[in-house]
Amino acid sequence: MSRVVSFTLNGESVEATVESRTLLVEMLRDTLGRTGTHVGCDTSQCGACVIHVDGRSVKSCTMLAVQAEGAELTTIEGVARDGSLHPMQEAFREHHGLQCGFCTPGMIMSALDLVQRNADPDEKQIREWLEGNLCRCTGYQNIVRAVKAGAAAMRTGNAGGGNGP
Amino acid sequence: MAHRMVNKGIGAAVRRKEDHRFITGKGRYTDDINRPRQLYAWIVRSPLPHARIRAIDSEAAEGLRGVVAVFTGSDMAADGVGGLPCGWGITQKDGSQMAEPAHPPLAREFVRCIGDQVAVVLAESRGVARDAAELIEVDYEELPAVTDLVSAAAGDAPQVWPAEAPGNVCFDWEIGDAAAVDQAFAAATHVVDIDIVNTRLIPNAIEPRAAIGDYDSGKDEYTLYTTSQNPHVIRLLMGAYVLNIPEHKLRVVAPDVGGGFGSKIFHYAEEAIVTWASKRVERPVKWTADRSESFMSDAHGRDHVSHAELALNAEGDFLALRVSTRANLGAYLSTFGPSVPTYLYGTLLAGTYKTPAVYCEVKGMFTHTVPVDAYRGAGRPEATYLLERLVDKAARETGIDKVELRRRNFIPPDGFPYQTPVALEYDSGNYHACLDKALEMVDYGGFAERRDASAAAGKLRGIGFSTYIEACGLAPSNVAGQLGARAGLYEAGTIRVNPTGSVTVLTGSHSHGQGHETTFSQLVTDALGVDFDSVDVVHGDTGKIPFGMGTYGSRSLSVGGMAIVSALEKIRTKARKIAAHLLEASDEDVVFENGKLTVAGTDRSVTFGDVALSAYVPHNYPLDLLEPGLEETAFYDPKNFTFPSGCHICEVEVDPETGVVEVVRFVAADDFGRIVNPMIVEGQVQGGVTQGIGQALYEQCIYDPDTGQLLTGSLMDYCLPRADNLPDFEIATTMTLCTHNALGVKGCGEAGTIGSTPAVINAVIDALSDLNVTDLPIPATAERVWRAIRDARAA
């Protein structure tokens, strides 16, 4: 059975017909072509598919698309505004918080939700918050550093604090 | 804002140019690609570890709306499709070749492991393909199975290949001088021995494998998009051995790839299946693994059972090492499977030590499990784990301090080049420098105090050491060929200077997290003085890049980078000729520095940009001496392996009430030779160390010994390290230059994984030393540690 689903995605109204069993992440990727949100597992463990639903981080493999009816969704594609990177994105670049990049969209979306709940998280809080986001490349150290710097930049309105080459 | 000159050449921690697309969701991975009219493939996999296929009934599946076709192994066989080839042959002790059974992409009469490919469904959507797969009835006659090495060697063991490999033995191989070792053991004061298991691991790159076959009947051309670390190797193997497609009709594209760690080196059945099926149905065919399929179809890693003995004299000098290993190869030979427990393992058993005699024998065994192949480190972690556990045990049994015992036996800094008793010649190194640096970083002198502080808090603190060496930069082709490699392992690089002076680099190396676009751009900036941002690096497309052997074995910089450096040298030579023509000087008199070509001793100069433009809009070129254009290709074959080395020190705290192990300090001092981008190198070590800690404390692939079922078949069951399992690592480098490449580089991608596992487990054992615990298996899970403590207290 198919259903029409409509929601706001990165500020734009979208509507599409999907099979009722379609996962939200499948609709984003396959139906809407927003491939920035990734699928890394089938047990809701890896966190590569984290997006924001009505402002809160959600693993988009844990929701059916039909459950997003009327919601406001933000994916990684909607984080940079007016051509400039969000301070959290800039911090990931500045602090080498990514290698292959596959977990990165989920990490950034998850980190952004952390910072809106806790503007100044310490290292332990960051590590515990990111427990549901797997990264196989970085060993997390630079991700933690990036999130801390990103949070600091968001507090002061600066971009990343980077002075590297 | 004031502009400052920023060095973005060799040695600078340049921020990565590839990051922008990844942090904005614009990365382009295989599953992000969709082709017009594409179908979705779903692979029917064996739920049994060993069975005869009596019949396959796909009638119901084929009748499902949206299903286009169902194919089985007999369809592929009817089209003359070949088996997946093995790229490395092993010559056995008796001079004969290893057993090499056929590996059809879709099983024929038998399935031999959980996950074995049995049929493929093609449908209009992934969901329909999956529904249809559920409707396919395979009539299996279940047969007995064996999954572990000890059972596989038993006399009455189920046979994986009864005709081809009796006793489940693929090969029986040896290296080293057995007689010299026997003699040394006879004269030894101490003999220390260990039985040791190197656990089976599942690599788990976060991006699952995917492949899209796209056949163009108009031109009779195939394109395969695939999650590969080496697209040219896939083109070579699949084109020549499996599908019989000539190279000029087959393009293989490996776009952004979400991590590999070895698991994406190999040619997999699904690549051949989608490419072949695309021609059969004349539509593109896309397959993406879900994580469950990754667990049962990506090549696994490690899985050794060994016995090792070390002979020492009264002073603690190592006299000889004798190792006997059984290595699990799985049910079929993966692309490089046989090379891992032999030439990447036995040859590394000298380690950092001047042990004069080493002998190692390895039996490669078939079992009813997923094929085993290279996983980050590939053979070298197995060698290092065995050696460093044994050395620690030797220290305990002889009463010699474990740091002093290592130091005493190190190959001295002036001992290079050093010929080991197991084939390799180390070109350079300074193991004392790494050890000293690591000891200083960890504040070894302060350990007793830290241990007491932990004890006061009810925790048992331990410190563990590991010194390692690895052979990287695979590989000098003549050496690799003598050792059984069926291809030379050089690399290709092209420098295309565009008319406006920007530069396009075409490299046969493949980046799946390593940051090649940045590191290789730094090489270009350094050599030509062009702006970092005007260099583009193209990789992962056989349609664009002349040739390549790909990325594995920490080879990208020392082999791929050297191909680029060699091509850059040709560009510099030609640029000087062009400048000489433009400046009416002799090319020997032209100096090329900082992007400027100057007639020595004069102020007459042209910029590199002038030279580039002139090369493409030439006037009055002396055509017998100077050809228009500015593009050069180089093929670089390394003269030797490179030998990164280092010392890792780990401190753990064990909670004796729960058995929980916490890594509280981790120090790494590594010698990677010259470093091009220290930020990227540090990231590689951090990630590598984490995977090594994963093996030491968390990860293990487990097959049920009775049913042969894969028990760790999901991320709910297989424990990957998470952010809250780890501390910040303290990482530093020392430097001795590689003597046989112009960059002096050694490679850094695998070191972290190689050095860390033994350091962690040695630390856990040290923490329990007061309880007289002297051995622990990996992973040292809380349960195992708790049981060890309980048993020790009861004893």
Interface residues (C-beta under 8 A of the other chain):
Chain A: E19 R21 T22 R29 D30 G33 R34 T35 G36 T37 H38 V39 G40 C41 D42 T43 Q45 C46 A48 T75 I76 E77 V79 A80 L85 Q89 F92 R93 E94 H96 L98 Q99 C100 G101 F102 C103 T104 P105 I108 E123 K124 I126 R127 E128 L130 E131 N133 L134 C135 R136 C137 T138 G139 Y140 Q141 N142 I143 V144 G162 G164 P165
Chain B: V6 N7 K8 A12 A13 V14 R15 R16 E18 D19 H20 R21 F22 I23 T24 G25 K26 G27 R28 Y29 D31 D32 N34 S125 R126 G127 N204 A205 I206 E207 P208 D256 V257 G258 G259 F261 D290 R291 S292 H512 G513 Q514 G515 M679 I680 E682 G683 Q686 G687 G688 V689 T690 Q691 S714 L715 M716 L720 P721 R722 A723 D724 L726 D728 F729 G752
